């Protein structure tokens, strides 16, 4: 059984009865690192216009670990690595790392187009649009924002890019990707499409008349995070494997588009 809903920013998501649940990537007495599925919120929330309560990762973790502390957030449509603290002191240490921008974060994104330079950075300031809540734009009077990037692979007019945000502004990667001229392949707010159809790259696609979206969520995955352990300051890097939809998208694009590997090991991301 399938249903669809929209969030407050009018982004569509597909909800299924066989929902994917979070998985534990790393844990000890101080921290819990999970792999967040797309469509799950980070913390509890509600969509007022539809009165639909959507699953969130914190509640899922609270039910299994008594109580955890949220340290940072991912957009609902973004999958991947997310960190929680298990006690107040660990939460304080981790929060300071995010505040001081000492956390290393890498995101993988399928985008439309190819940047003028295969490697570089974006440092445009970002501000919220006054007329639209929770929608952001490039604004010289906005908050400082810096994102490094490098291209991993090219599939014709579609590119796989690794983004490394050095600041933590809302929608930073999505806004900066658009400013780079390479909006996310699927992003209703900042990109050209709210869905990706296989027929757009596969010639003579037989099911085009009744075609369903191949992927219908942000084509953005939080691939890895590096933090200092709150108890001993050891550096820890945790990586979240690509979800099934990302693996399938890579496979289909590689099979039906001119493929160019720009960094070795891309196929390794697409295996479990």
C-alpha positions as CSV (number, residue, x, y, z in Angstrom):
1,X,0.0,0.0,0.0
2,X,1.3,3.4,-0.9
3,X,0.4,7.0,0.0
4,X,2.0,10.3,-0.7
5,X,2.1,13.6,1.2
6,X,3.7,17.0,1.1
7,X,5.7,18.8,3.8
8,X,5.3,22.5,4.6
9,X,7.7,23.4,1.8
10,X,5.5,21.5,-0.7
11,X,8.0,18.7,-1.3
12,X,6.4,15.4,-2.2
13,X,7.4,12.1,-0.7
14,X,6.3,8.5,-1.2
15,X,5.4,6.6,1.9
16,X,5.1,2.8,1.9
17,X,3.8,0.3,4.4
18,X,7.2,-1.5,4.2
19,X,9.1,1.5,5.4
20,X,12.8,1.4,5.7
21,X,13.9,1.9,9.3
22,X,17.1,3.5,10.7
23,X,20.2,1.3,11.2
24,X,23.0,1.6,13.8
25,X,26.3,2.5,12.2
26,X,28.3,3.0,15.5
27,X,27.5,3.2,19.1
28,X,29.2,3.2,22.5
29,X,28.4,4.6,26.0
30,X,28.5,8.2,24.8
31,X,27.3,8.4,21.2
32,X,24.9,6.8,18.8
33,X,25.4,7.2,15.0
34,X,22.5,6.1,12.8
35,X,21.8,5.8,9.1
36,X,18.7,7.9,8.5
37,X,16.3,6.8,5.8
38,X,14.9,9.4,3.4
39,X,11.3,10.5,4.3
40,X,12.2,10.3,8.1
41,X,12.4,13.4,10.1
42,X,15.3,14.0,12.5
43,X,13.1,15.0,15.4
44,X,9.3,14.8,16.0
45,X,7.3,17.0,13.7
46,X,3.9,17.4,12.0
47,X,2.6,18.6,8.7
48,X,-0.3,20.9,9.6
49,X,-2.0,21.1,6.3
50,X,-2.5,17.3,6.1
51,X,-2.3,16.4,9.8
52,X,0.1,13.6,8.9
53,X,2.5,12.5,11.6
54,X,5.7,11.3,10.0
55,X,8.3,9.0,11.6
56,X,11.4,10.6,13.1
57,X,14.8,9.1,14.0
58,X,14.9,10.6,17.5
59,X,11.7,8.9,18.6
60,X,12.9,5.6,17.1
61,X,16.2,6.0,19.1
62,X,14.4,7.0,22.3
63,X,12.3,3.9,22.2
64,X,15.5,1.7,22.1
65,X,17.9,3.8,24.2
66,X,15.6,5.4,26.8
67,X,16.6,8.9,25.7
68,X,19.1,10.4,23.3
69,X,20.1,14.0,22.6
70,X,19.8,15.5,19.1
71,X,23.1,17.1,18.0
72,X,22.4,18.1,14.4
73,X,19.7,17.6,11.7
74,X,19.3,16.4,8.2
75,X,16.5,17.5,5.9
76,X,13.7,15.0,5.7
77,X,14.4,14.0,2.1
78,X,18.1,13.5,2.9
79,X,19.4,10.0,3.9
80,X,22.5,9.1,5.7
81,X,24.7,9.5,8.8
82,X,23.3,11.3,11.8
83,X,24.8,11.6,15.3
84,X,23.1,11.6,18.7
85,X,24.5,11.9,22.2
86,X,23.6,9.5,25.0
87,X,24.1,11.9,27.9
88,X,24.1,15.6,28.6
89,X,27.9,16.0,28.8
90,X,28.5,14.2,25.5
91,X,25.8,16.4,24.0
92,X,27.6,19.5,25.2
93,X,30.9,18.3,23.7
94,X,29.4,17.3,20.3
95,X,27.4,20.5,20.1
96,X,30.5,22.6,20.6
97,X,32.2,20.8,17.7
98,X,29.4,21.7,15.4
99,X,29.4,25.3,16.7
100,X,33.1,25.6,16.2
101,X,32.9,24.0,12.7
102,X,35.4,21.2,13.6
103,X,33.1,18.4,12.3
104,X,34.0,16.9,9.0
105,X,31.0,16.2,6.8
106,X,30.8,14.7,3.3
107,X,27.5,14.4,1.3
108,X,27.0,12.7,-2.0
109,X,24.5,14.2,-4.5
110,X,23.3,13.4,-7.9
111,X,22.9,16.8,-9.7
112,X,21.8,18.1,-13.1
113,X,24.6,19.4,-15.2
114,X,28.3,19.7,-14.7
115,X,30.2,22.5,-13.0
116,X,32.7,24.7,-14.9
117,X,35.4,23.3,-12.6
118,X,35.5,19.7,-11.4
119,X,36.8,20.7,-8.0
120,X,36.4,23.9,-6.1
121,X,34.3,25.7,-3.5
122,X,31.2,27.9,-3.1
123,X,31.2,30.7,-0.6
124,X,28.0,32.6,-1.4
125,X,26.2,34.0,1.6
126,X,22.7,32.5,2.3
127,X,19.5,34.2,3.6
128,X,16.0,33.1,4.2
129,X,13.4,34.3,1.7
130,X,11.1,36.7,3.6
131,X,8.1,35.7,1.5
132,X,8.5,32.0,1.9
133,X,9.2,30.2,5.2
134,X,12.1,27.7,5.2
135,X,13.2,28.6,1.7
136,X,16.6,30.1,1.2
137,X,18.5,32.1,-1.4
138,X,21.9,33.5,-2.2
139,X,22.1,37.0,-0.6
140,X,25.2,39.2,-0.1
141,X,23.7,40.3,3.2
142,X,23.0,36.8,4.4
143,X,25.0,34.5,6.7
144,X,28.4,33.3,5.7
145,X,28.4,29.9,4.1
146,X,31.2,27.8,2.6
147,X,31.1,24.5,0.8
148,X,33.9,22.5,-0.8
149,X,33.1,20.1,-3.7
150,X,34.6,17.7,-6.1
151,X,33.1,15.7,-8.9
152,X,33.1,11.9,-8.5
153,X,31.4,10.7,-11.7
154,X,29.6,11.9,-14.8
155,X,26.6,10.3,-16.5
156,X,26.0,12.4,-19.5
157,X,24.1,15.5,-18.3
158,X,24.0,14.2,-14.7
159,X,26.9,14.4,-12.2
160,X,27.7,12.7,-8.9
161,X,29.3,15.3,-6.6
162,X,30.8,15.1,-3.2
163,X,30.0,18.2,-1.1
164,X,31.8,19.1,2.1
165,X,30.0,22.0,3.9
166,X,32.2,23.9,6.3
167,X,29.3,25.8,7.7
168,X,25.9,24.5,8.7
169,X,23.3,26.8,7.2
170,X,19.8,25.5,6.5
171,X,19.6,24.0,3.0
172,X,23.2,25.0,2.4
173,X,24.2,22.2,0.0
174,X,20.9,22.6,-2.0
175,X,21.3,26.3,-2.3
176,X,25.0,26.2,-3.1
177,X,24.5,23.4,-5.7
178,X,21.9,25.6,-7.5
179,X,24.3,28.5,-7.4
180,X,27.0,26.3,-8.9
181,X,24.7,25.7,-11.8
182,X,24.2,22.1,-10.8
183,X,20.9,21.8,-8.8
184,X,20.1,18.5,-7.2
185,X,18.6,16.1,-9.8
186,X,15.5,15.9,-7.6
187,X,14.7,18.9,-5.5
188,X,11.3,20.6,-5.8
189,X,12.4,23.8,-4.0
190,X,15.8,24.5,-5.7
191,X,15.9,22.2,-8.7
192,X,14.1,21.7,-11.9
193,X,12.3,18.5,-10.9
194,X,10.4,16.9,-8.0
195,X,10.9,13.4,-9.4
196,X,13.3,11.5,-11.7
197,X,11.9,9.2,-14.4
198,X,14.0,6.5,-16.0
199,X,12.6,7.4,-19.4
200,X,14.6,10.6,-19.3
201,X,17.8,8.6,-19.9
202,X,16.7,5.3,-21.2
203,X,15.7,5.4,-24.9
204,X,12.7,3.5,-26.0
205,X,11.5,3.0,-22.5
206,X,8.5,0.6,-22.8
207,X,6.6,1.7,-19.7
208,X,6.6,5.4,-20.4
209,X,2.8,5.8,-20.7
210,X,2.2,4.5,-17.1
211,X,5.7,5.3,-15.8
212,X,6.1,5.9,-12.1
213,X,9.0,8.0,-10.7
214,X,12.3,6.1,-10.3
215,X,13.3,8.3,-7.4
216,X,11.1,10.9,-5.7
217,X,13.2,12.4,-2.9
218,X,16.1,14.7,-2.6
219,X,19.1,13.1,-4.4
220,X,21.3,13.9,-1.4
221,X,23.0,11.4,1.0
222,X,25.0,12.3,4.1
223,X,27.9,9.9,3.3
224,X,30.3,10.4,6.2
225,X,31.0,12.4,9.3
226,X,34.2,12.9,11.4
227,X,33.9,13.9,15.0
228,X,36.1,14.0,18.1
229,X,34.9,11.5,20.7
230,X,33.5,13.4,23.6
231,X,35.2,11.1,26.2
232,X,38.7,10.8,24.8
233,X,39.0,13.2,21.9
234,X,39.9,10.4,19.5
235,X,38.9,11.2,15.9
236,X,36.1,9.0,14.6
237,X,34.8,8.7,11.1
238,X,31.6,7.0,10.4
239,X,30.3,6.2,6.9
240,X,26.7,5.5,5.8
241,X,26.4,3.1,2.8
242,X,24.3,4.3,-0.1
243,X,20.6,3.4,0.3
244,X,19.0,1.1,-2.2
245,X,17.6,4.0,-4.3
246,X,21.0,5.6,-4.7
247,X,22.6,2.3,-5.7
248,X,19.8,1.7,-8.3
249,X,20.1,5.2,-9.7
250,X,23.9,4.8,-10.2
251,X,23.4,1.5,-11.9
252,X,20.7,2.8,-14.3
253,X,22.5,6.0,-15.1
254,X,25.8,4.1,-15.7
255,X,24.0,1.6,-18.0
256,X,22.0,4.2,-20.0
257,X,24.2,7.3,-20.1
258,X,27.8,8.1,-21.2
259,X,29.7,7.2,-18.0
260,X,32.9,8.8,-16.9
261,X,34.5,7.9,-13.6
262,X,36.3,10.9,-12.2
263,X,37.4,9.2,-9.0
264,X,38.3,5.6,-8.5
265,X,36.0,3.3,-6.6
266,X,32.6,4.8,-7.5
267,X,31.1,1.3,-8.0
268,X,32.1,0.5,-4.5
269,X,29.5,3.0,-3.2
270,X,26.9,1.1,-5.1
271,X,27.5,-2.3,-3.4
272,X,26.3,-3.3,0.0
